[in-house]
Amino acid sequence: MDPVEHRLFSVISKGWAGRPLDSFEIIQNYISTTSTSTGLKVKACIDRKGYEKGIKMDAEQKSQLNIQKHDGLPNWNYTITPL
């Protein structure tokens, strides 16, 4: 988890502390109504699309991706943009 995400998550989780998280909509509401002392506001949406698991890419497919790995934890933090 990067430092910004870690600081933001602590603010988000304070909003739902001690409350039951019974549905995605409740969680989305807690996240979406979060703001920080510096004025950062958070937006959240629920993605109900199903995603296929276990898809393998061959070397040619991977070579056609434009991946920029970030400095911190590059295997977890990266951006994929169109070529």
N, C-alpha and C positions, 0 to 999 in steps of 0.2 A: 504494500500500500504506500503510495507516495505521500509526502508530508502534507500537501494541501488536502488530499482526499481524507487523510487521517483526521485532520483538524475539522473538516466539514462533517465527517461522520459522527464525531463526538457531539457536535451541535444538534444534528438530526436525531441522534439516539436520546438526547435529553428530552426531546419533545414527546417521545413515546414511553419514557421510563415509567414502569409500574402499570402500564395499560395493556390490555390484551390486544394482540395483533391478529385479529380474527379473519381478516380478508385482505386481498391485495389492495382493494380500494381504501381501506383504513390506512394501510401503510403508505400508499400513494398520497393520501391527504396529509399525513404527518410530515412526509418529505416535502411536499409542495408548499406547506405553510411555514417552512423553516427559513429563517434569515439569520445572518450573523451580526455581530456588533458593528462590523464595518460596512454593513448594507448589502452583502452578497445574498441574493435570493436564489432559491433552488427550484428547478422545474423537474417534474417526473411524469412519465407516462407508462402505461401498462402495455406491454407487447405480448399479445396473446397468440402470435404466430407460432406455429410448430416448426422446429428446426430438426432436420435429420442429423443424427449422431453418427460418428464413425466414418465420415467421408474422408477418403485418402486422396491426396493429390500427387501426381507424378512430378518428376523434376521439371519437365517442360511447363506444366501449369504453374508451378512455383516460380519459375523464372519470369513469368509474365505478370507477377505481382509487384507493385511498387511499395515496398515496405521500408519505412523509416523507423529503426529501433531507437528508443529513447535511452538516455544515459543511465538512468536508474532502473535496475531490473529489466534489461532489454528483452528478455524472453517473455515478459508479462506486459510490458509497456511499449506499445508500438502503434504506428499509424499506417493504415493502408489507404493510398489515394489512387485515383485513376492514372494510367500511364499517359 
